[in-house]
């Protein structure tokens, strides 16, 4: 028994690291001498969590779903502008669905590298016909005036070059044809007025040269006769009428003088001192009925 007790004392002394004395006490913590202890992460010295920092007063109020976004996207200007205008995910989802529906009905503009057939397909979707002949225009005015046909053909080309849709071309053609119609009506009225006042204007032109009415009337008759000869020789009566030159006293007198010069004599308007004759005007009774009708005189 005594031997066993001695062995146990020896073993205990070895474990203590000493020479048989009392065991060595454990070393205190590094900050034990100051009496303080480091609090766990997220707590203060008293063991309480610190209050969360308040956002700036002028910071925008973000919807709750923004917390599910990454910080870089959550604070971006684009998300602030386009995403956060929706109060919750329901509003955001509804807007997304509506936007995609609109995109399905929309047309994408061809890029600068688009092929001609791609551009043509895009224009046809807008309503541009396949070629200029595809425009449906009112051609009723063409039957009344052949000038409309030339204008119609040219405008069809212009409409197609400009990429006008069917509706746009019809609207433009209506404006043009109505304006052309009004202009034609105005010119017809002007021609009528020019024809009705031709005698008076020719007399006024000759007034300074022939102050005596009888002499002035004789000059007008001579002018009309020579101009008639010019028209019969050249066949330009309809051209002069369409252009309005037939109602221009200066032009008529110039052509009469040119016709007179062909006979080898100088042209003298009228016959000063000659007998008095009744005036029939520049297109008076010396003209044939066919000529009077052709030039619009009554």
C-alpha positions as CSV (number, residue, x, y, z in Angstrom):
1,X,0.0,0.0,0.0
2,X,2.7,2.4,0.8
3,X,4.5,1.7,-2.4
4,X,1.4,2.4,-4.4
5,X,0.8,5.8,-2.7
6,X,4.4,6.8,-3.6
7,X,3.9,6.0,-7.3
8,X,0.7,8.0,-7.4
9,X,2.5,11.1,-6.0
10,X,5.3,10.8,-8.5
11,X,2.8,10.6,-11.4
12,X,0.9,13.6,-10.2
13,X,4.0,15.7,-9.8
14,X,5.0,14.9,-13.5
15,X,1.6,16.0,-14.8
16,X,1.8,19.4,-12.9
17,X,5.1,20.2,-14.6
18,X,6.8,20.8,-11.2
19,X,8.9,18.9,-8.8
20,X,6.2,17.4,-6.7
21,X,4.7,20.7,-5.4
22,X,1.3,22.2,-6.2
23,X,0.0,22.3,-9.7
24,X,0.8,25.4,-11.9
25,X,-2.3,27.7,-12.2
26,X,-3.7,28.4,-15.8
27,X,-2.5,31.7,-17.4
28,X,-5.1,34.5,-17.3
29,X,-6.4,36.1,-20.6
30,X,-4.2,38.8,-22.2
31,X,-6.5,41.7,-21.2
32,X,-7.2,40.3,-17.8
33,X,-4.8,42.7,-16.2
34,X,-6.8,45.8,-17.4
35,X,-10.1,44.4,-16.3
36,X,-11.7,44.9,-19.8
37,X,-13.0,42.4,-22.3
38,X,-13.6,42.7,-26.2
39,X,-17.4,42.5,-26.9
40,X,-18.7,40.2,-29.5
41,X,-19.1,41.5,-33.1
42,X,-22.3,43.6,-33.5
43,X,-22.6,44.5,-29.8
44,X,-21.3,47.4,-27.7
45,X,-19.5,47.1,-24.4
46,X,-22.8,46.6,-22.6
47,X,-23.7,43.7,-24.8
48,X,-26.3,45.7,-26.8
49,X,-26.5,46.2,-30.6
50,X,-25.8,49.8,-31.8
51,X,-28.7,51.6,-33.5
52,X,-28.8,51.5,-37.3
53,X,-27.6,54.6,-39.2
54,X,-30.5,56.7,-40.4
55,X,-30.6,57.5,-44.2
56,X,-30.3,61.2,-45.3
57,X,-33.5,63.1,-45.1
58,X,-33.4,64.0,-48.9
59,X,-32.7,60.4,-49.9
60,X,-35.5,58.8,-52.1
61,X,-37.8,56.3,-50.6
62,X,-37.0,53.0,-52.2
63,X,-39.6,50.3,-52.6
64,X,-39.1,47.2,-50.4
65,X,-38.2,45.0,-53.3
66,X,-35.1,47.0,-53.9
67,X,-33.5,45.2,-51.0
68,X,-33.3,42.1,-53.3
69,X,-31.1,43.9,-55.8
70,X,-27.3,44.1,-55.7
71,X,-26.0,47.4,-54.2
72,X,-24.5,48.6,-57.6
73,X,-27.9,48.3,-59.4
74,X,-29.9,49.4,-56.4
75,X,-28.2,52.8,-56.3
76,X,-27.9,53.4,-60.0
77,X,-29.6,56.3,-61.7
78,X,-31.3,54.1,-64.3
79,X,-33.0,52.0,-61.6
80,X,-33.9,55.2,-59.8
81,X,-35.6,56.5,-63.0
82,X,-37.2,53.4,-64.5
83,X,-37.6,50.7,-61.7
84,X,-38.5,52.6,-58.5
85,X,-41.4,54.5,-60.0
86,X,-43.3,51.2,-59.4
87,X,-44.5,50.9,-55.9
88,X,-44.3,47.1,-55.6
89,X,-43.5,44.1,-57.7
90,X,-47.0,43.8,-59.0
91,X,-46.8,47.2,-60.6
92,X,-43.4,46.4,-62.0
93,X,-44.6,43.1,-63.5
94,X,-47.7,44.7,-65.0
95,X,-45.7,47.4,-66.7
96,X,-43.2,44.8,-68.0
97,X,-46.0,42.8,-69.6
98,X,-47.7,45.8,-71.2
99,X,-44.3,47.0,-72.6
100,X,-43.7,43.6,-74.2
101,X,-47.2,43.6,-75.8
102,X,-46.4,47.0,-77.4
103,X,-43.1,45.8,-78.6
104,X,-44.8,42.9,-80.4
105,X,-46.9,45.3,-82.4
106,X,-44.1,47.8,-83.1
107,X,-41.8,48.0,-86.1
108,X,-38.0,48.2,-85.8
109,X,-36.3,50.8,-88.0
110,X,-33.8,49.3,-90.5
111,X,-30.2,50.1,-89.5
112,X,-27.7,51.8,-91.7
113,X,-26.4,48.4,-92.8
114,X,-29.9,47.1,-93.7
115,X,-30.3,45.5,-97.1
116,X,-32.6,47.0,-99.8
117,X,-35.1,44.2,-99.5
118,X,-35.2,44.7,-95.7
119,X,-35.9,48.5,-96.2
120,X,-38.6,47.7,-98.8
121,X,-40.3,45.1,-96.5
122,X,-40.3,47.7,-93.7
123,X,-41.9,50.4,-95.9
124,X,-44.6,48.0,-97.1
125,X,-45.5,47.2,-93.5
126,X,-46.0,51.0,-93.0
127,X,-48.3,51.1,-96.0
128,X,-46.0,52.1,-98.9
129,X,-47.0,50.2,-102.1
130,X,-44.7,47.9,-103.9
131,X,-44.1,50.5,-106.7
132,X,-45.5,53.9,-107.8
133,X,-48.3,52.3,-109.8
134,X,-49.7,50.9,-106.5
135,X,-51.0,54.3,-105.3
136,X,-54.7,54.6,-105.6
137,X,-55.3,58.2,-106.7
138,X,-58.4,60.0,-107.9
139,X,-57.9,60.3,-111.7
140,X,-61.3,61.9,-112.6
141,X,-59.7,65.2,-113.4
142,X,-57.4,63.6,-116.0
143,X,-60.4,63.3,-118.4
144,X,-61.1,67.0,-118.1
145,X,-57.5,68.2,-118.6
146,X,-54.7,66.1,-120.1
147,X,-52.1,68.1,-118.0
148,X,-53.3,66.2,-115.0
149,X,-52.0,63.0,-116.5
150,X,-48.5,64.3,-116.7
151,X,-48.7,65.7,-113.2
152,X,-50.1,62.4,-111.9
153,X,-47.3,60.3,-113.4
154,X,-44.6,62.6,-112.0
155,X,-46.2,62.8,-108.6
156,X,-46.5,59.0,-108.3
157,X,-42.7,58.8,-108.8
158,X,-42.2,61.5,-106.2
159,X,-44.5,59.8,-103.7
160,X,-42.7,56.5,-104.0
161,X,-39.2,58.1,-103.8
162,X,-40.3,59.9,-100.6
163,X,-41.7,56.7,-99.0
164,X,-45.2,58.0,-98.6
165,X,-47.8,55.6,-97.5
166,X,-51.1,55.0,-99.4
167,X,-53.0,57.4,-97.1
168,X,-50.3,60.1,-97.2
169,X,-50.1,60.0,-101.0
170,X,-53.9,60.2,-101.3
171,X,-53.9,63.3,-99.0
172,X,-51.0,64.9,-100.8
173,X,-52.6,64.2,-104.2
174,X,-55.9,65.7,-103.1
175,X,-54.2,68.9,-102.1
176,X,-52.2,69.1,-105.3
177,X,-55.0,68.3,-107.7
178,X,-57.4,70.8,-105.9
179,X,-54.7,73.5,-106.0
180,X,-54.1,72.7,-109.7
181,X,-57.8,72.9,-110.3
182,X,-58.1,76.2,-108.6
183,X,-55.1,77.5,-110.6
184,X,-56.6,76.3,-113.9
185,X,-59.9,78.0,-113.1
186,X,-58.1,81.2,-112.2
187,X,-56.1,81.1,-115.4
188,X,-59.2,80.5,-117.5
189,X,-60.9,83.5,-115.9
190,X,-57.8,85.6,-116.5
191,X,-57.8,84.5,-120.2
192,X,-61.5,85.4,-120.5
193,X,-60.8,88.8,-119.0
194,X,-57.8,89.3,-121.2
195,X,-59.9,88.4,-124.3
196,X,-62.7,90.8,-123.3
197,X,-60.4,93.7,-122.7
198,X,-58.0,93.1,-125.6
199,X,-59.6,95.7,-127.9
200,X,-59.5,98.4,-125.2
201,X,-55.9,97.6,-124.3
202,X,-54.8,97.6,-127.9
203,X,-56.5,101.0,-128.5
204,X,-54.7,102.3,-125.4
205,X,-51.4,101.2,-126.8
206,X,-52.1,103.0,-130.1
207,X,-53.6,106.1,-128.5
208,X,-50.4,108.2,-128.4
209,X,-49.6,107.4,-132.0
210,X,-53.1,107.9,-133.3
211,X,-55.1,110.3,-131.1
212,X,-57.8,110.5,-133.7
213,X,-60.3,107.7,-133.2
214,X,-60.8,107.0,-136.9
215,X,-57.1,106.6,-137.4
216,X,-56.7,104.5,-134.3
217,X,-59.5,102.2,-135.5
218,X,-57.9,101.8,-138.9
219,X,-54.6,100.9,-137.2
220,X,-56.4,98.3,-135.1
221,X,-58.0,96.8,-138.2
222,X,-54.7,96.6,-140.1
223,X,-53.1,95.0,-137.1
224,X,-55.8,92.3,-136.8
225,X,-55.6,91.5,-140.5
226,X,-51.8,91.1,-140.5
227,X,-51.9,89.0,-137.3
228,X,-54.5,86.8,-138.9
229,X,-52.2,86.2,-141.8
230,X,-49.4,85.3,-139.4
231,X,-51.6,82.7,-137.7
232,X,-52.7,81.2,-140.9
233,X,-49.2,81.0,-142.2
234,X,-47.6,79.6,-139.1
235,X,-50.5,77.5,-137.6
236,X,-49.6,78.8,-134.1
237,X,-53.0,80.0,-133.2
238,X,-53.8,77.4,-130.5
239,X,-50.3,77.7,-129.0
240,X,-50.7,81.5,-128.7
241,X,-54.1,81.0,-127.2
242,X,-52.9,78.5,-124.6
243,X,-50.0,80.6,-123.6
244,X,-52.1,83.8,-123.5
245,X,-49.9,85.6,-126.1
246,X,-52.8,86.1,-128.3
247,X,-54.2,88.6,-125.7
248,X,-51.0,90.6,-125.5
249,X,-51.2,93.8,-127.6
250,X,-47.5,94.3,-127.8
251,X,-47.0,90.7,-129.0
252,X,-49.8,90.9,-131.6
253,X,-48.4,94.2,-132.9
254,X,-44.9,92.7,-133.2
255,X,-46.2,89.7,-135.1
256,X,-48.2,92.0,-137.4
257,X,-45.1,94.1,-138.1
258,X,-43.1,90.9,-138.9
259,X,-45.8,89.7,-141.3
260,X,-45.8,93.1,-143.0
261,X,-42.1,93.1,-143.4
262,X,-42.4,89.8,-145.4
263,X,-44.1,91.8,-148.1
264,X,-41.1,94.0,-148.5
265,X,-42.7,97.2,-147.0
266,X,-42.4,98.8,-143.6
267,X,-45.3,98.4,-141.3
268,X,-47.3,101.5,-140.5
269,X,-50.1,100.9,-138.1
270,X,-53.3,102.2,-139.7
271,X,-53.8,104.8,-142.3
272,X,-53.5,108.3,-140.9
273,X,-56.0,110.6,-142.6
274,X,-57.9,107.7,-144.1
275,X,-61.7,107.4,-144.1
276,X,-63.4,106.7,-140.8
277,X,-64.5,103.1,-140.4
278,X,-66.5,101.3,-137.7
279,X,-64.1,99.5,-135.4
280,X,-64.5,95.8,-135.0
281,X,-61.5,95.3,-132.8
282,X,-58.3,93.4,-133.3
283,X,-60.3,90.3,-134.2
284,X,-63.1,92.0,-136.0
285,X,-65.3,91.1,-138.9
286,X,-62.3,90.4,-141.3
287,X,-61.7,87.1,-139.4
288,X,-63.4,83.9,-140.5
289,X,-65.9,82.3,-138.1
290,X,-63.6,79.4,-137.5
291,X,-60.8,81.6,-136.5
292,X,-63.0,83.7,-134.2
293,X,-64.2,80.4,-132.6
294,X,-60.6,79.1,-132.3
295,X,-59.3,82.2,-130.6
296,X,-62.2,82.4,-128.2
297,X,-63.8,85.5,-129.6
298,X,-67.5,86.0,-129.7
